[in-house]
């Protein structure tokens, strides 16, 4: 077992002292959101239904029985929200496009002009305020027609439909959008959508095959979109394109070979699952050994598309676990059983690995971000953007507003994690930017509106009014730090 004090002493964790001047002057600080979680207007502007519309309207799927039909009404309030981003001092905004707002049936036969106009308006408003758009093509909201008519991510044909969608987005927005992300967290779509069944489309009937097939087709869809961008648009538009993978850090629970191997295996099953094929044309060896024929194979033609098919890596990171080897896991998830490991949240002696946030899976462990950045930097060399990082509070109607706004734990979280990014840069990692999750409290998938990740509080009971929290003001002060110091030096 690992002793907390020894570990922190050996790893030189500085406990979150950080300043904007610890980062390069061109380092990008931004906030992030996703379409289904904030837009609403589910039946407006020509938008077609997506799998989350169907999933949230199915009894028992969402904790508070809510949905994203209105969400936080960003569709009608985008100018107000973009003004907030500008006032807080962020220089970038990562948001996703709704595939079914651009192609209502997902097929790419008829473009919805109202959807194109909506996203053009957002992009132009950002640029007018000096904010760089970082655009994600897919953040889990697959057009429902593609799922119902052909099995969605289980059908290889979806690679072609995604490529058509991507092509349309590059053509419509790429003159102004210079940073593209193909797919957000394909692991979560694969495992939660096709193994655990707790995310749309909610499948769990064939856990030993479907998650790996859904992941396989997402990887191929990413490569197809990158190929189109590089052949048709990159020279003219001058942008970059990457993939966002999520990874919680896996720290061995002891110095035994078994625990160290389990932690390494855990990382291969998380981030290696999606990055390894883009660097080596195949899945990590440990996945091939453990999954055998359940893991699809890439053809020689596939491999040509895959290799080097990214300009940067987007890394989503929230928390860390201590990992110990457990032979013969017997849980419901095929994906987790195959890893033969246990994720532990206590040090030797019983102390928690970090302060607990609202979600049961989320603990505040800043040093883990430095470790995962360094791991990715060494194993998969490319510029890195931390594309999501944040924590949640429990929604609590009984607390007065001023107490909900004074989010002290989130301030500590961001201080520690931003400091961890600065340490990784000092270690030599090529990190170019950091995006806080999230700009706004929003629809938190299976948890509905019970969890609040926002820097800005959204009052669900009183007209969805926006109120910046203490963490928003912390970022605002942090971001002004360099400007103030540079102004004094002049």
C-alpha positions in Angstrom: 0.0 0.0 0.0 1.1 3.6 -0.7 1.5 6.0 2.2 0.2 9.4 1.3 2.9 11.6 2.9 5.8 9.6 1.5 4.2 9.7 -2.0 3.6 13.4 -2.0 7.1 14.1 -0.7 8.7 11.9 -3.3 6.6 13.4 -6.1 7.4 17.0 -5.2 3.9 18.3 -5.2 3.9 22.0 -4.6 0.3 22.3 -3.4 -1.1 24.6 -6.0 0.9 27.9 -6.0 0.4 29.2 -9.5 0.4 32.4 -11.6 -0.4 33.2 -15.2 3.3 34.1 -15.6 4.1 30.4 -15.0 2.8 29.8 -18.6 4.0 30.9 -22.0 2.4 34.2 -23.2 0.7 32.4 -26.1 -0.7 29.6 -23.9 -4.4 29.3 -24.4 -6.8 29.4 -21.5 -10.4 28.6 -22.3 -13.7 27.1 -21.1 -15.6 24.2 -22.6 -19.2 23.1 -23.2 -21.1 20.6 -25.3 -24.1 21.0 -27.5 -26.6 18.6 -25.9 -25.8 19.8 -22.4 -26.4 23.5 -23.0 -28.2 24.3 -26.2 -31.8 23.2 -25.7 -34.1 24.2 -28.6 -34.4 20.5 -29.4 -37.3 21.0 -31.8 -36.2 24.4 -33.1 -34.1 25.6 -36.0 -34.6 22.5 -38.1 -32.7 20.2 -35.7 -33.4 16.5 -35.9 -33.6 14.2 -32.9 -30.5 12.7 -31.5 -29.9 9.5 -29.4 -29.9 11.5 -26.2 -33.4 12.9 -26.9 -34.7 9.3 -27.1 -32.6 8.2 -24.1 -33.7 11.0 -21.8 -37.3 10.5 -22.6 -37.1 6.8 -21.6 -38.4 6.1 -18.1 -35.6 5.4 -15.5 -32.6 6.5 -17.5 -32.0 9.9 -16.0 -31.6 10.4 -12.2 -34.0 13.4 -11.9 -36.2 12.4 -14.8 -34.9 15.5 -16.7 -33.8 16.0 -20.3 -31.9 18.4 -22.6 -35.0 19.7 -24.4 -34.3 23.2 -23.0 -31.1 22.6 -21.1 -29.7 26.0 -20.2 -31.1 27.6 -23.4 -27.8 28.5 -24.9 -29.5 28.4 -28.3 -31.2 31.7 -27.5 -28.7 33.1 -25.0 -25.4 32.4 -26.8 -24.5 36.1 -27.0 -25.0 36.5 -23.3 -22.8 33.5 -22.6 -20.1 34.6 -25.0 -20.0 38.0 -23.3 -19.5 36.1 -20.0 -16.5 34.3 -21.5 -15.0 37.6 -22.7 -15.6 39.4 -19.4 -13.9 36.6 -17.5 -10.8 37.0 -19.7 -10.7 33.6 -21.4 -9.1 33.6 -24.9 -10.7 30.4 -26.2 -14.0 28.6 -26.2 -14.3 24.9 -26.9 -17.9 23.9 -27.9 -19.4 21.1 -30.0 -21.7 21.1 -33.0 -24.9 19.1 -33.0 -24.7 16.7 -35.9 -28.5 16.6 -36.1 -28.7 20.4 -36.2 -26.6 20.3 -39.4 -28.0 17.1 -40.9 -31.3 16.3 -39.2 -31.2 12.6 -40.3 -27.4 12.3 -40.1 -27.2 11.1 -43.6 -25.6 14.1 -45.2 -28.2 14.4 -48.0 -29.7 17.8 -47.1 -27.9 20.5 -45.1 -30.1 22.4 -42.5 -29.2 26.0 -43.3 -30.6 27.2 -40.0 -28.1 25.1 -38.1 -25.2 26.4 -40.2 -26.4 30.0 -39.5 -26.6 29.3 -35.8 -23.0 28.1 -35.6 -21.8 30.8 -37.9 -23.3 33.3 -35.5 -21.5 31.7 -32.5 -18.2 31.6 -34.4 -18.4 35.2 -35.5 -19.5 36.5 -32.1 -16.4 34.7 -30.6 -14.0 36.2 -33.1 -15.5 39.7 -32.6 -14.5 39.4 -28.9 -11.0 38.0 -29.6 -11.9 34.5 -28.5 -10.6 31.5 -30.5 -13.2 28.8 -31.3 -12.1 25.2 -30.7 -14.8 23.1 -32.4 -15.7 19.5 -31.6 -17.6 17.7 -34.3 -19.0 14.9 -32.1 -19.8 15.0 -28.4 -22.0 11.9 -28.0 -25.2 13.2 -29.6 -25.5 10.9 -32.7 -28.5 11.6 -35.0 -31.3 9.2 -33.9 -32.0 8.1 -37.4 -28.5 6.7 -37.8 -28.9 4.6 -34.6 -32.4 3.4 -35.5 -31.8 2.7 -39.2 -28.4 1.1 -39.1 -27.1 0.6 -35.6 -25.2 3.8 -35.2 -21.5 3.2 -34.2 -21.9 -0.5 -34.6 -22.1 -0.2 -38.4 -19.0 0.6 -40.4 -21.1 2.6 -42.8 -21.2 5.3 -40.1 -17.6 6.2 -41.0 -18.8 7.5 -44.4 -21.6 9.5 -42.8 -19.3 11.1 -40.3 -16.9 12.0 -43.0 -19.7 13.7 -45.0 -20.7 15.6 -41.9 -17.1 16.6 -41.1 -16.5 17.8 -44.8 -19.6 20.0 -44.5 -18.4 21.6 -41.3 -14.9 22.2 -42.7 -16.4 23.8 -45.8 -18.9 26.0 -43.8 -16.7 27.1 -40.8 -13.1 26.3 -41.6 -12.3 29.8 -43.0 -12.6 31.0 -39.3 -12.2 27.8 -37.2 -8.5 26.9 -36.9 -8.7 24.2 -34.2 -10.9 21.1 -34.9 -11.6 18.1 -32.7 -13.2 15.1 -34.4 -14.6 13.1 -31.5 -14.9 13.7 -27.8 -14.0 10.8 -25.4 -14.8 7.8 -27.6 -14.1 5.6 -24.6 -17.2 6.9 -22.9 -19.4 6.4 -25.9 -18.1 2.8 -26.3 -18.2 1.7 -22.6 -21.1 3.7 -21.2 -23.2 3.5 -24.4 -22.6 -0.2 -25.4 -21.3 -2.0 -22.2 -22.7 -0.4 -19.1 -25.7 1.0 -21.0 -25.9 4.1 -18.8 -25.4 6.5 -21.7 -27.3 6.7 -25.0 -28.0 4.5 -26.8 -28.2 2.5 -23.6 -27.1 -0.9 -25.0 -25.6 -3.7 -22.8 -26.9 -6.9 -24.4 -23.6 -7.8 -26.1 -21.0 -6.3 -23.8 -18.1 -8.5 -25.0 -18.3 -7.3 -28.6 -20.3 -4.0 -29.1 -18.1 -1.6 -27.0 -15.0 -2.6 -29.0 -16.9 -2.3 -32.3 -18.2 1.2 -31.4 -14.7 2.3 -30.5 -13.2 0.8 -33.7 -15.6 2.8 -35.9 -15.1 6.0 -34.0 -11.3 5.6 -34.5 -11.9 5.1 -38.3 -14.3 8.0 -38.4 -11.7 10.2 -36.8 -9.1 9.2 -39.4 -11.5 9.6 -42.3 -12.3 13.2 -41.2 -8.6 14.0 -40.7 -7.9 12.7 -44.2 -10.6 14.9 -45.8 -9.3 17.9 -43.8 -5.7 17.5 -44.9 -6.5 16.7 -48.6 -9.2 19.4 -49.1 -8.8 22.1 -46.6 -5.6 22.3 -44.5 -3.5 24.1 -47.1 -6.2 26.7 -47.7 -7.5 27.1 -44.2 -4.4 26.6 -42.2 -6.0 24.9 -39.2 -5.2 21.9 -37.1 -7.2 18.8 -36.2 -7.0 16.4 -33.2 -8.9 13.9 -31.1 -10.0 14.2 -27.5 -9.3 11.2 -25.2 -10.1 11.0 -21.5 -7.8 9.4 -18.9 -7.8 9.3 -15.2 -4.3 8.7 -13.9 -3.6 5.2 -12.7 -1.1 5.1 -9.8 0.1 1.7 -8.6 -1.2 0.9 -5.1 2.1 -0.7 -4.2 5.6 -1.4 -5.5 4.7 -5.0 -6.5 5.1 -6.0 -10.1 1.4 -7.0 -10.1 0.1 -3.6 -9.1 2.6 -1.8 -11.4 1.4 -4.0 -14.3 -2.2 -3.4 -13.4 -1.7 0.4 -13.5 0.1 0.2 -16.8 -2.7 -2.0 -18.2 -5.3 0.5 -17.0 -3.6 3.3 -18.9 -3.4 1.2 -22.1 -7.1 0.3 -21.8 -8.0 4.0 -21.4 -5.9 6.3 -23.5 -3.9 3.6 -25.4 -7.1 2.2 -26.8 -7.5 5.3 -28.9 -4.0 6.8 -29.3 -2.0 3.7 -29.9 -3.7 3.0 -33.3 -2.9 6.5 -34.5 0.8 6.0 -33.8 1.2 2.2 -34.5 -1.7 1.2 -36.6 -3.0 -1.3 -34.0 -4.4 -1.6 -30.5 -2.1 -1.9 -27.5 -0.6 -5.4 -27.1 -2.2 -5.9 -23.7 -5.7 -5.3 -25.1 -5.0 -7.7 -28.0 -3.8 -10.4 -25.5 -6.8 -10.0 -23.2 -9.6 -9.4 -25.7 -8.5 -11.7 -28.6 -11.0 -11.9 -31.4 -13.4 -9.6 -29.5 -11.2 -6.7 -30.5 -11.7 -5.8 -34.2 -8.6 -5.6 -36.5 -7.5 -2.8 -38.7 -7.0 -3.6 -42.4 -3.8 -2.5 -44.2 -5.8 0.3 -45.8 -7.2 1.4 -42.4 -3.6 1.6 -41.1 -2.6 4.1 -43.8 -5.4 6.4 -42.7 -4.7 6.0 -39.0 -1.0 6.6 -38.8 -0.1 10.2 -37.8 -3.8 11.3 -38.1 -3.6 14.1 -35.6 -2.0 17.4 -35.2 -2.6 17.6 -31.4 -4.0 15.5 -28.6 -6.9 16.8 -26.5 -6.7 15.3 -23.0 -9.7 15.3 -20.7 -8.8 14.6 -17.1 -10.7 14.9 -13.9 -9.4 12.5 -11.2 -6.9 9.8 -10.2 -7.1 6.3 -8.7 -4.7 4.0 -6.9 -4.7 0.7 -8.9 -4.2 -2.8 -7.6 -4.2 -6.1 -9.4 -7.3 -8.3 -8.9 -7.4 -11.6 -10.8 -10.7 -12.8 -12.2 -12.9 -9.7 -11.9 -16.6 -10.6 -12.0 -18.4 -7.3 -12.3 -21.0 -6.5 -14.9 -18.7 -4.5 -17.2 -16.8 -6.6 -19.7 -14.4 -3.7 -20.3 -13.5 -3.4 -16.6 -13.3 -7.2 -16.0 -10.8 -7.5 -18.8 -8.4 -5.2 -17.0 -8.2 -7.3 -13.8 -7.7 -4.4 -11.5 -9.3 -2.5 -8.7 -9.6 1.3 -8.6 -8.9 2.5 -5.0 -9.7 5.8 -3.4 -7.8 5.5 -0.1 -4.2 5.6 0.9 -2.7 3.1 3.4 -4.2 4.3 6.7 -7.6 5.1 5.3 -7.1 8.7 4.1 -9.0 9.6 0.9 -6.8 10.1 -2.2 -8.2 13.6 -2.3 -11.3 15.7 -1.3 -14.5 14.2 -2.8 -16.5 16.3 -5.2 -20.3 15.6 -5.7 -20.0 12.8 -8.2 -19.0 9.4 -6.7 -16.2 9.0 -9.2 -14.5 12.4 -8.7 -11.8 13.2 -6.1 -9.5 16.2 -6.1 -6.1 14.9 -6.9 -4.1 17.6 -8.7 -0.8 15.7 -8.9 -2.5 13.2 -11.2 -2.8 15.7 -14.0 0.9 16.3 -14.1 1.6 12.6 -14.2 -0.9 11.8 -17.0 0.4 14.8 -19.1 4.0 13.5 -18.8 2.9 9.9 -19.6 1.0 11.0 -22.8 3.8 13.4 -23.7 6.4 10.6 -23.6 4.4 7.8 -25.1 2.5 9.7 -27.8 4.5 12.8 -28.8 2.3 15.6 -30.0 1.2 19.0 -28.7 -1.3 18.6 -25.9 -4.3 20.6 -25.0 -6.1 19.9 -21.7 -9.5 20.1 -23.2 -11.6 19.4 -20.1 -10.8 19.6 -16.4 -13.2 20.4 -13.6 -15.3 19.2 -10.7 -18.9 19.3 -9.6 -21.1 20.4 -6.7 -24.3 18.8 -5.7 -27.4 20.8 -6.7 -28.9 22.1 -3.4 -32.1 24.0 -3.4 -32.0 24.6 0.3 -28.8 26.6 0.3 -29.0 30.4 -0.3 -27.6 31.5 -3.6 -24.5 33.2 -2.1 -23.4 29.9 -0.6 -23.8 28.1 -3.9 -21.8 30.8 -5.6 -18.9 30.6 -3.1 -17.5 27.4 -4.5 -14.3 27.1 -2.3 -13.5 23.5 -3.2 -13.7 24.3 -6.9 -11.3 27.2 -6.4 -8.9 24.8 -4.7 -9.4 22.3 -7.4 -8.5 24.7 -10.2 -5.5 26.2 -8.3 -4.1 22.7 -7.8 -4.7 21.4 -11.3 -3.6 24.5 -13.1 -0.4 24.4 -11.1 0.0 20.8 -12.1 -0.1 21.8 -15.8 2.6 24.4 -15.1 4.7 21.7 -13.5 4.3 19.4 -16.5 5.4 22.2 -18.8 8.5 22.6 -16.6 9.1 18.8 -16.9 9.3 19.3 -20.7 5.7 18.4 -21.9 4.5 20.4 -24.9 1.2 21.7 -23.5 -0.4 24.5 -25.5 -3.7 25.1 -23.7 -6.1 24.4 -20.9 -9.9 24.4 -20.9 -12.0 24.5 -17.7 -15.1 22.3 -17.6 -17.5 23.9 -17.7 -18.5 27.4 -18.5 -22.1 26.8 -17.2 -23.9 24.5 -15.0 -25.8 22.2 -17.4 -27.4 18.9 -18.1 -25.0 16.3 -16.7 -26.0 13.3 -18.8 -27.4 10.4 -16.6 -27.2 12.6 -13.5 -29.5 15.2 -15.1 -29.4 18.6 -13.3 -28.3 17.1 -9.9 -24.6 18.0 -10.5 -23.2 21.4 -11.2 -19.8 21.6 -13.0 -20.1 25.3 -14.0 -17.9 28.3 -13.3 -21.2 30.1 -13.8 -24.2 29.1 -11.8 -27.5 28.7 -13.7 -30.6 29.3 -11.7 -32.9 26.6 -12.9 -35.9 27.9 -10.9 -35.6 31.5 -11.9 -35.4 32.0 -15.6 -32.1 30.3 -16.1 -30.3 33.4 -15.0 -26.5 33.2 -14.9 -24.4 34.1 -11.8 -20.5 33.8 -11.9 -19.2 31.7 -9.0 -16.1 32.4 -6.9 -14.1 30.0 -9.3 -15.0 32.2 -12.2 -13.7 35.3 -10.4 -10.6 33.3 -9.4 -9.9 32.6 -13.1 -10.5 36.2 -14.0 -7.9 37.4 -11.5 -5.5 34.6 -12.6 -5.8 35.5 -16.3 -5.3 39.3 -15.6 -2.1 38.6 -13.6 0.2 38.5 -16.7 -1.5 41.6 -18.2 -1.0 43.5 -15.0 2.6 42.5 -14.6 3.4 43.2 -18.2 1.7 46.6 -17.9 3.9 47.4 -14.9 7.1 46.3 -16.6 6.4 48.6 -19.6 
